[in-house]
Amino acid sequence: MQNGNSAFEIAVPKATVTQSRLLAVDIDNHVNLPTGARGNLGPSIDSPRGSPKDSHKYEDYTLLQQHVLFWDRDNDGQITPIDTYIGFRELGFNIIFSLLAVLVINLNFSYPTRLAYSWFPDPFFRVYVPSIHKAKHGSDSGAIDNEGRFVSQAFENIFAKYDRENRGCLSLADIFRMMKGQRVAADPFGWGAAFFEWGTTWLLLQKGGMVYKEDLRQVYDGSLFWKIRDKRLKAEGWRQGFGLGGDGFIGSVKVT
């Protein structure tokens, strides 16, 4: 099978995996230089300008930094365990899940980001926003590069490979196939981190069992977190996610 614009193969007979996991093609008709990593934008075929309002506001930050700024409560470049807990509560997660998020995020990502400043661990388990790229792990989607920039081609590949019915969304089964497909050998930390991240994403975003493409893109650039918080401050609330208003992973706690 050939790329739509160029005479080179993207799938070959002797590697059936290349036939079942096709690449996104013709992205350059919508996004200029889609393989070029954007420092502070998250463009896609459907949103070639990314999230202009938020990207302009946070233009001095990489996409990965923008992704986590929601949890930097006082904008001091550090995310404390309390910051993590409050942020997850404001997104609607219940107490138990929010405490679990603190354990997973601050225990695992504090030291890698701390290494930009010291070999000694942070006694308060703070995550450092300026060096958040050091917390990037393996077995992920590749939509964020090692420096925290956004790669449109890799983002579109998520849906080209795993959205088998071309619906513009991912079911829970699609997400599990993606996690399996993106796994690299001897990377148990990356496997676990990917499971937590994608599981949390589905719990937060699913609508009718599906995670929609534009919602996911806004998770990468962090703009959706602010949107969810703002909606939950209003009577309309956030009408997506698993167990909203019940006793599931996401509770009905109101933002105060």
PAZAPA-4460 file (N, C-alpha, C; in steps of 0.05 Angstrom, whole numbers, plus 32768, in hexadecimal, padded with zeros to 4 digits):
% residues 256
    n_x    n_y    n_z   ca_x   ca_y   ca_z    c_x    c_y    c_z   seq   type   mol
   8011   7FE8   8000   8000   8000   8000   8012   8019   8000     1      M     A
   800B   802D   7FEF   801B   8045   7FED   800F   805C   7FFB     2      Q     A
   8021   806F   8002   8018   8089   800C   8008   8096   7FF6     3      N     A
   7FF4   80A5   7FFE   7FE2   80B2   7FEB   7FF0   80C6   7FD9     4      G     A
   8005   80D3   7FE2   8011   80E8   7FD3   802C   80E0   7FC7     5      N     A
   8039   80CB   7FD1   8054   80C4   7FC9   8056   80A7   7FC2     6      S     A
   8069   80A0   7FB1   806C   8084   7FA9   807E   8075   7FBC     7      A     A
   8075   8071   7FD4   8083   805F   7FE6   806F   8050   7FF6     8      F     A
   8077   8038   7FFF   8065   8026   800C   8062   802D   802A     9      E     A
   804A   802A   8034   8045   802D   8051   803D   8012   805D    10      I     A
   8038   7FFE   804C   8031   7FE4   8056   803D   7FCF   8043    11      A     A
   8048   7FBA   804E   8055   7FA5   803D   804B   7F8A   8044    12      V     A
   804B   7F77   8031   8040   7F5C   8036   804D   7F4C   804C    13      P     A
   8066   7F4E   804F   8074   7F3E   8062   8073   7F48   807F    14      K     A
   8066   7F5E   8083   8062   7F69   809F   8044   7F71   80A0    15      A     A
   8034   7F5D   80A8   8017   7F62   80A8   800E   7F79   80BB    16      T     A
   801F   7F7E   80CF   8018   7F93   80E2   8017   7FAE   80D4    17      V     A
   8027   7FB1   80BF   8027   7FCB   80AF   800D   7FCD   809F    18      T     A
   8000   7FB7   809A   7FE7   7FB8   808C   7FCF   7FBD   809E    19      Q     A
   7FD1   7FB4   80B7   7FBB   7FB8   80CA   7FBD   7FD3   80D9    20      S     A
   7FD5   7FDE   80DA   7FD9   7FF8   80E7   7FE4   800C   80D3    21      R     A
   7FD2   8017   80C3   7FD9   8029   80AE   7FE0   8045   80B9    22      L     A
   7FF0   8053   80AB   7FF8   806F   80B3   7FE4   8083   80A8    23      L     A
   7FE2   8099   80B5   7FD2   80AF   80AB   7FE0   80BC   8094    24      A     A
   7FD1   80C0   807E   7FDD   80CC   8066   7FCD   80E6   805F    25      V     A
   7FD9   80F5   804D   7FCD   810E   8044   7FC8   8123   805A    26      D     A
   7FD7   8120   8070   7FD4   8134   8085   7FDE   814F   807C    27      I     A
   7FF2   814F   806A   7FFD   8169   8061   7FE9   8179   8051    28      D     A
   7FD3   816E   804A   7FBD   817E   803D   7FAF   8190   8052    29      N     A
   7FB4   818A   806B   7FA6   8198   8081   7FBA   81A6   8094    30      H     A
   7FD0   8198   8099   7FE4   81A2   80AC   7FFF   81A4   809E    31      V     A
   800B   81BC   809F   8025   81C0   8092   803A   81B0   80A1    32      N     A
   804A   81A1   8093   8060   8191   809E   8056   8181   80B7    33      L     A
   8045   816E   80B3   8039   815F   80C9   804D   814F   80D9    34      P     A
   8064   8148   80CD   8078   8139   80DC   808A   814B   80ED    35      T     A
   8088   8165   80E9   8098   8178   80F8   808B   817D   8113    36      G     A
   809B   8179   8128   8091   817C   8144   808C   819A   814A    37      A     A
   8074   81A0   8153   806C   81BB   815B   8073   81C0   8179    38      R     A
   8080   81D6   817E   8088   81DC   8199   8070   81E3   81AB    39      G     A
   805E   81F3   81A1   8048   81FC   81B2   802C   81FA   81A5    40      N     A
   8029   81EA   8190   8010   81E7   8183   8009   81C9   8180    41      L     A
   7FEF   81C3   817F   7FE7   81A7   817C   7FD3   81A5   8165    42      G     A
   7FDD   81A8   814C   7FCA   81A7   8135   7FC4   818B   812C    43      P     A
   7FAC   8188   8121   7FA4   816F   8115   7F95   8174   80FB    44      S     A
   7F8D   815F   80ED   7F7E   8163   80D4   7F64   8173   80D9    45      I     A
   7F57   816D   80EF   7F3D   817A   80F5   7F41   8196   8102    46      D     A
   7F58   819A   810F   7F5E   81B4   811C   7F7A   81BC   8114    47      S     A
   7F7E   81C5   80FB   7F99   81CB   80F2   7FA6   81E3   8100    48      P     A
   7F97   81F2   810F   7FA3   8208   811F   7FA6   8200   813C    49      R     A
   7FA0   81E8   8143   7FA1   81DF   815F   7F8C   81EC   8170    50      G     A
   7F93   81F5   8187   7F80   8204   8199   7F8B   8220   819B    51      S     A
   7F85   8232   8188   7F92   824C   8185   7F92   825D   819F    52      P     A
   7F7A   825E   81AC   7F78   826F   81C4   7F8B   8265   81DA    53      K     A
   7F8B   824C   81DF   7F9C   8241   81F4   7FB9   8241   81EC    54      D     A
   7FBF   823A   81D3   7FDA   8239   81CA   7FE7   8255   81CA    55      S     A
   7FD8   8269   81C4   7FE2   8284   81C5   7FE8   828C   81E2    56      H     A
   7FD6   8285   81F4   7FD9   828C   8210   7FF1   827E   821D    57      K     A
   7FF7   8266   8213   800D   8256   821F   8023   8251   820A    58      Y     A
   8027   8265   81F8   803A   8261   81E2   8057   825D   81EB    59      E     A
   805D   8264   8204   8078   8261   820E   807D   8245   8219    60      D     A
   8069   8234   8218   806B   8219   8223   8068   8204   820C    61      Y     A
   8076   81EE   820F   8072   81D8   81FD   8057   81CB   8200    62      T     A
   804F   81BB   81ED   8035   81AD   81EF   8034   819B   8208    63      L     A
   804A   818E   820E   804A   817D   8226   8047   818E   823F    64      L     A
   8054   81A5   8240   8050   81B7   8257   8034   81C1   8258    65      Q     A
   8028   81C9   8241   800D   81D1   8240   7FFA   81BB   824A    66      Q     A
   8001   81A3   8245   7FF1   818C   824D   7FEF   818A   826C    67      H     A
   8003   8192   827A   8003   818F   8297   7FFF   81A9   82A6    68      V     A
   7FFD   81C0   8299   7FFA   81DA   82A7   7FE1   81DB   82B7    69      L     A
   7FCD   81CC   82B0   7FB4   81CC   82C0   7FB9   81C5   82DD    70      F     A
   7FCD   81B5   82E2   7FD3   81AC   82FD   7FE7   81BE   830B    71      W     A
   7FF2   81D1   82FD   8005   81E4   830A   7FF4   81FB   8317    72      D     A
   7FEA   81F6   832E   7FD5   8207   833A   7FDD   8224   833D    73      R     A
   7FF6   8229   8345   7FFF   8245   834A   8013   824E   8335    74      D     A
   8015   823F   831F   8027   8248   8309   8044   824C   8312    75      N     A
   804D   823B   8323   8069   823D   832D   807B   8229   8320    76      D     A
   8071   821A   830C   8081   8207   82FE   8084   81EC   830D    77      G     A
   8075   81E8   8322   8077   81D0   8332   805A   81C5   8337    78      Q     A
   8057   81AB   8334   803E   819E   8339   8041   818D   8352    79      I     A
   8035   8195   8368   8037   8187   8381   8022   8170   8382    80      T     A
   8025   815D   8394   8010   8149   8397   7FF4   8155   839C    81      P     A
   7FF3   816B   83AB   7FDA   8179   83B0   7FCF   8184   8396    82      I     A
   7FE0   8190   8386   7FD8   819B   836C   7FCB   8185   835B    83      D     A
   7FD8   816E   835A   7FCE   8157   834B   7FB3   814F   8355    84      T     A
   7FB0   814C   836F   7F97   8144   837A   7F80   8158   8373    85      Y     A
   7F85   8171   8378   7F71   8186   8372   7F69   8186   8355    86      I     A
   7F7D   8183   8343   7F77   8184   8327   7F65   816D   831E    87      G     A
   7F6B   8155   8329   7F5A   813E   8322   7F3E   8141   832E    88      F     A
   7F3C   814C   8345   7F22   8150   8351   7F12   8165   8341    89      R     A
   7F20   8179   8337   7F12   818D   8326   7F09   8182   830C    90      E     A
   7F16   816D   8302   7F0D   8160   82EA   7EF6   814D   82EF    91      L     A
   7EF0   8148   8309   7ED9   8138   8310   7EDF   811C   831A    92      G     A
   7EF9   8115   831D   7F00   80FB   8327   7EFB   80F9   8345    93      F     A
   7EF4   80E2   834F   7EED   80DF   836B   7F07   80DF   837C    94      N     A
   7F04   80DE   8396   7F1B   80E0   83A8   7F2F   80C9   83A4    95      I     A
   7F24   80B1   83A2   7F36   809A   83A0   7F47   809C   8386    96      I     A
   7F3A   80A1   8370   7F49   80A3   8357   7F5D   80BA   8357    97      F     A
   7F55   80D1   8363   7F67   80E8   8364   7F80   80E2   8375    98      S     A
   7F7C   80D3   838B   7F93   80CB   839B   7FA5   80B7   838C    99      L     A
   7F98   80A5   837C   7FA8   8093   836C   7FB8   80A3   8357   100      L     A
   7FAC   80B7   834C   7FBA   80C8   8338   7FD3   80D5   8345   101      A     A
   7FD0   80DE   835E   7FE7   80EA   836C   7FFD   80D6   836E   102      V     A
   7FF7   80BE   8376   800B   80A9   837A   8019   80A3   835F   103      L     A
   8009   80A0   834A   8015   8098   8330   8025   80AF   8325   104      V     A
   801B   80C7   8325   8028   80DE   8318   8040   80E9   8328   105      I     A
   803B   80F0   8341   8050   80FD   8350   8066   80EA   8359   106      N     A
   805F   80D1   835F   8074   80BE   8367   8085   80B6   834F   107      L     A
   8079   80B4   8337   8088   80AA   8320   8096   80C0   8310   108      N     A
   808A   80D8   830F   8094   80ED   82FD   80A3   8103   830B   109      F     A
   80A3   8103   8326   80B2   8118   8334   80D0   8116   832F   110      S     A
   80DB   80FE   8333   80F8   80FC   8331   8103   8101   8315   111      Y     A
   80F7   80F6   8300   8101   80FD   82E5   8101   811B   82DF   112      P     A
   80ED   8129   82E7   80ED   8146   82E2   80FF   8155   82F5   113      T     A
   8104   8149   830C   8117   8155   8320   8133   8154   8316   114      R     A
   813A   8141   8305   8155   813D   82FB   8160   8155   82EC   115      L     A
   814F   8166   82E2   8158   817F   82D5   8165   8192   82E9   116      A     A
   8160   818D   8303   816A   81A0   8317   817C   8193   832B   117      Y     A
   8178   8179   8331   8188   816C   8346   8186   814E   8343   118      S     A
   819B   8140   834C   819A   8123   834D   818A   8119   8365   119      W     A
   8185   812B   8378   8176   8123   8390   8158   8125   838C   120      F     A
   8149   8110   8393   812C   8111   8390   811F   8128   839F   121      P     A
   8109   8132   8395   80FA   8147   83A2   80EB   813A   83BA   122      D     A
   80F0   8144   83D2   80E3   8138   83E9   80C5   813C   83EA   123      P     A
   80BB   814F   83DA   809F   8155   83D9   8091   8149   83C0   124      F     A
   80A1   813A   83B0   8097   812C   8398   8089   8140   8385   125      F     A
   8095   8157   8381   808B   816A   836D   8094   8162   8351   126      R     A
   8082   8167   833E   8088   8163   8321   808F   817E   8316   127      V     A
   80A5   8180   8307   80AF   819A   82FE   80A7   819E   82E1   128      Y     A
   8097   81B3   82DC   808C   81B8   82C1   80A2   81BF   82AD   129      V     A
   80B6   81D0   82B3   80CA   81D6   829F   80D8   81BE   8293   130      P     A
   80DB   81A9   82A3   80E9   8191   829A   80D6   8179   8297   131      S     A
   80BD   817E   8292   80A9   8169   8290   80B0   8155   827A   132      I     A
   80BF   815D   8266   80C7   814B   8250   80D7   8133   825A   133      H     A
   80E4   8137   8271   80F4   8120   827C   80E2   810A   8287   134      K     A
   80C8   8110   828A   80B5   80FC   8293   80A8   80ED   827C   135      A     A
   80B0   80F3   8264   80A5   80E4   824D   80AE   80C7   824F   136      K     A
   809B   80B5   824A   80A1   8098   824D   809E   808A   8232   137      H     A
   80A7   8071   8231   80A4   8061   8219   8088   8055   8217   138      G     A
   8084   8047   8201   806A   803A   81FB   8053   804D   81FA   139      S     A
   8058   8066   81F2   8042   807A   81EF   803B   807D   81D2   140      D     A
   802A   8090   81CC   8021   8093   81B0   8035   80A0   819E   141      S     A
   8048   80AF   81A9   805C   80BD   8199   8052   80D8   8190   142      G     A
   803A   80E0   8198   8030   80FA   8190   803F   8111   819D   143      A     A
   804D   810C   81B3   805E   811F   81C0   807B   8115   81BD   144      I     A
   808D   8126   81B4   80A9   811D   81B0   80B8   811F   81CA   145      D     A
   80D2   8118   81CA   80E2   8117   81E2   80E7   8132   81EF   146      N     A
   80E1   8147   81E0   80E5   8162   81EB   80CA   816F   81F2   147      E     A
   80B4   8161   81EF   809A   816B   81F7   808B   8178   81E0   148      G     A
   8094   8175   81C7   8086   8182   81B1   8072   816F   81A5   149      R     A
   805E   817A   8196   8048   816A   818B   804E   8162   816E   150      F     A
   8049   8149   8167   804E   813F   814C   8033   8137   8140   151      V     A
   8029   8147   812E   800E   8142   8122   800C   8127   8115   152      S     A
   8021   811F   8106   8021   8105   80F9   801C   80EE   810C   153      Q     A
   8029   80EF   8123   8026   80DA   8137   800A   80DA   8143   154      A     A
   7FFF   80F2   8147   7FE4   80F4   8152   7FD0   80E8   813E   155      F     A
   7FD2   80EF   8125   7FC0   80E5   8111   7FC3   80C7   810D   156      E     A
   7FDC   80BD   8111   7FE1   80A0   810F   7FD1   8090   8124   157      N     A
   7FCC   809C   813B   7FBC   808E   814F   7FA1   8085   8143   158      I     A
   7F94   8097   8135   7F7A   8091   812A   7F7C   8081   8110   159      F     A
   7F91   8086   8100   7F94   8076   80E7   7F99   8059   80EE   160      A     A
   7FA8   8054   8104   7FAF   8038   810B   7F99   802A   811B   161      K     A
   7F8C   8038   812D   7F7B   802B   8140   7F5E   8031   813F   162      Y     A
   7F56   8046   8131   7F3A   804C   812C   7F31   803C   8114   163      D     A
   7F2C   8023   8117   7F29   8010   8101   7F10   8016   80F0   164      R     A
   7EFC   8022   80FC   7EE3   8028   80ED   7EE3   8045   80E3   165      E     A
   7EF9   8053   80E7   7EFC   806E   80DD   7EE5   8080   80E6   166      N     A
   7EE0   807F   8100   7ECA   808F   810C   7ED3   80A9   8118   167      R     A
   7EED   80AD   8119   7EF7   80C5   8126   7EF7   80C3   8144   168      G     A
   7EF7   80AB   814F   7EF6   80A7   816C   7F02   808B   8172   169      C     A
   7F08   8086   818B   7F14   806D   8193   7F02   8061   81A9   170      L     A
   7EFC   8047   81A5   7EEE   8038   81BA   7F02   802F   81CF   171      S     A
   7EF8   8024   81E5   7F0B   8019   81F9   7F1B   8002   81ED   172      L     A
   7F0F   7FF2   81DC   7F1D   7FDC   81CF   7F33   7FE7   81BC   173      A     A
   7F2D   7FFD   81AE   7F41   800A   819D   7F59   8014   81AE   174      D     A
   7F53   801F   81C5   7F68   8029   81D7   7F7A   8013   81E0   175      I     A
   7F6E   7FFC   81E7   7F7E   7FE5   81F0   7F8F   7FDB   81D9   176      F     A
   7F84   7FDB   81C1   7F94   7FD3   81A9   7FAB   7FE6   81A5   177      R     A
   7FA6   8000   81A9   7FBB   8014   81A6   7FD1   8010   81BB   178      M     A
   7FC9   800C   81D4   7FDE   8008   81E9   7FEF   7FEF   81E2   179      M     A
   7FE2   7FDA   81D9   7FF0   7FC2   81D1   8003   7FC8   81B9   180      K     A
   7FF9   7FD7   81A6   8008   7FDC   818E   801F   7FEF   8193   181      G     A
   801D   8000   81A6   8032   8014   81AC   8047   800A   81C0   182      Q     A
   8042   7FF3   81CC   8055   7FE9   81E0   8070   7FE3   81D4   183      R     A
   8085   7FEA   81E2   80A0   7FE2   81DA   80AA   7FCE   81EF   184      V     A
   80BE   7FBE   81E7   80C8   7FA8   81F7   80D5   7FB2   8211   185      A     A
   80D2   7FA2   8226   80E0   7FA7   823F   80DB   7FC3   824A   186      A     A
   80C2   7FCB   824A   80BA   7FE6   8253   80A2   7FE5   8265   187      D     A
   80A4   7FD7   827C   808D   7FD4   828D   8084   7FEF   8299   188      P     A
   8096   8002   829D   808E   801C   82A7   807D   802A   8292   189      F     A
   8086   802A   8279   8077   8037   8264   805C   802A   8260   190      G     A
   805A   800F   8262   8041   8001   825F   802D   800B   8275   191      W     A
   8037   800C   828D   8026   8014   82A3   801D   8031   82A1   192      G     A
   8030   8043   8299   8029   805F   8296   8015   8063   8280   193      A     A
   8018   8055   826A   8005   8057   8254   7FEA   804D   825C   194      A     A
   7FE9   8037   826C   7FCF   802D   8275   7FC1   8042   8287   195      F     A
   7FD0   804E   8299   7FC3   8062   82AB   7FBA   807A   829A   196      F     A
   7FCB   8084   8288   7FC4   809C   8279   7FAC   8098   8267   197      E     A
   7FAC   8082   8258   7F96   807D   8245   7F7D   8074   8254   198      W     A
   7F80   8066   826A   7F69   805F   827A   7F5C   8078   8285   199      G     A
   7F6C   808A   8290   7F61   80A3   829A   7F54   80B4   8284   200      T     A
   7F61   80B4   826D   7F56   80C3   8256   7F3A   80B9   824F   201      T     A
   7F37   809E   824E   7F1D   8093   8247   7F08   8099   825C   202      W     A
   7F10   8097   8276   7EFE   809C   828B   7EF4   80B9   828A   203      L     A
   7F05   80CB   8282   7EFF   80E8   8282   7EEF   80F0   8269   204      L     A
   7EF6   80E4   8252   7EEC   80EE   8238   7ED6   80DE   822B   205      L     A
   7ED3   80C4   8232   7EC2   80B3   8222   7EA5   80BE   8221   206      Q     A
   7E9B   80BC   8209   7E7F   80C3   8204   7E73   80AD   81F4   207      K     A
   7E60   809F   81FF   7E55   8088   81F2   7E6A   8072   81EE   208      G     A
   7E7E   8071   8200   7E93   805E   81FE   7EAA   8065   81EC   209      G     A
   7EA9   807D   81E1   7EBD   8085   81CD   7ECD   809E   81D7   210      M     A
   7EE6   809E   81D0   7EF7   80B6   81D4   7EFA   80C4   81B9   211      V     A
   7EF0   80DC   81B6   7EF0   80EA   819D   7F0A   80F8   8198   212      Y     A
   7F11   80FA   817E   7F2B   8103   8175   7F31   8120   817F   213      K     A
   7F1E   8132   817C   7F23   814E   8184   7F26   8150   81A2   214      E     A
   7F17   8141   81B1   7F1A   8141   81CE   7F37   8138   81D5   215      D     A
   7F40   8122   81C8   7F5A   8118   81CE   7F70   812C   81C7   216      L     A
   7F6D   813A   81B0   7F81   814E   81A8   7F83   8163   81BD   217      R     A
   7F6B   816B   81C8   7F6B   8180   81DD   7F76   8176   81F8   218      Q     A
   7F77   815C   81FC   7F84   8151   8213   7FA2   8155   8210   219      V     A
   7FAD   8150   81F8   7FC9   8153   81F3   7FD2   8170   81F9   220      Y     A
   7FC3   8183   81F0   7FCD   819F   81F4   7FC2   81AB   820E   221      D     A
   7FB2   819B   821D   7FA9   81A3   8238   7F91   81B5   8238   222      G     A
   7F88   81BE   8221   7F72   81D2   8221   7F58   81C6   822B   223      S     A
   7F54   81AB   8228   7F3B   819F   8230   7F38   819E   824E   224      L     A
   7F4E   819D   825D   7F4C   819D   827A   7F3F   81B6   8284   225      F     A
   7F48   81CD   8279   7F3C   81E7   8282   7F1E   81E8   8279   226      W     A
   7F18   81DD   8262   7EFC   81DD   8258   7EEB   81CC   826B   227      K     A
   7EF4   81B5   8273   7EE5   81A4   8285   7EE0   81B2   829F   228      I     A
   7EF5   81BE   82AA   7EF2   81CC   82C3   7EDE   81E3   82C1   229      R     A
   7EDF   81F2   82AB   7ECC   8208   82A8   7EB0   81FE   82A5   230      D     A
   7EAC   81E8   8297   7E91   81DD   8294   7E86   81D3   82AF   231      K     A
   7E98   81C8   82BF   7E8F   81BD   82D8   7E88   81D3   82EC   232      R     A
   7E92   81EB   82E7   7E8B   8202   82F7   7E6F   820C   82F1   233      L     A
   7E65   8204   82DA   7E4A   820D   82D1   7E36   81F7   82D4   234      K     A
   7E1D   81FE   82D2   7E07   81EB   82D5   7E08   81D4   82C1   235      A     A
   7E12   81DA   82A9   7E13   81C6   8294   7E24   81AE   829B   236      E     A
   7E3A   81B4   82A9   7E4C   819F   82B1   7E5B   8192   829A   237      G     A
   7E6A   817E   82A0   7E79   816F   828B   7E6B   8154   8287   238      W     A
   7E5F   8151   826F   7E4D   813B   826A   7E5A   8123   825D   239      R     A
   7E74   8120   8260   7E82   8109   8256   7E91   80FB   826D   240      Q     A
   7E9B   80E3   8267   7EAA   80D5   827B   7E9A   80BE   8287   241      G     A
   7EA8   80AD   8295   7E9B   8095   82A1   7E93   809B   82BE   242      F     A
   7E79   8095   82C3   7E70   8097   82DF   7E6A   80B3   82E8   243      G     A
   7E67   80C6   82D5   7E61   80E2   82DD   7E48   80E3   82EE   244      L     A
   7E4A   80EF   8305   7E33   80F2   8317   7E2E   80DA   8328   245      G     A
   7E3F   80C5   8326   7E3B   80AE   8336   7E52   80A8   8349   246      G     A
   7E56   808F   834E   7E6B   8087   8361   7E82   8079   8353   247      D     A
   7E85   807D   8339   7E9A   8070   832A   7EB4   807E   832D   248      G     A
   7EC6   807B   8319   7EE0   8087   831A   7EDE   80A5   831A   249      F     A
   7EC9   80B0   830C   7EC4   80CC   830C   7EAC   80D2   831C   250      I     A
   7EAE   80E3   8330   7E99   80E9   8341   7E8A   8102   8339   251      G     A
   7E77   810B   8349   7E67   8122   8343   7E6F   813B   8352   252      S     A
   7E88   813B   835D   7E92   8152   836C   7E91   816B   835C   253      V     A
   7E88   8181   8368   7E87   819B   835A   7EA0   81AB   8360   254      K     A
   7EA8   81BA   834C   7EBF   81CC   8350   7EB6   81E4   8361   255      V     A
   7EC6   81EB   8375   7EBF   8201   8386   7ED5   8216   8385   256      T     A
***
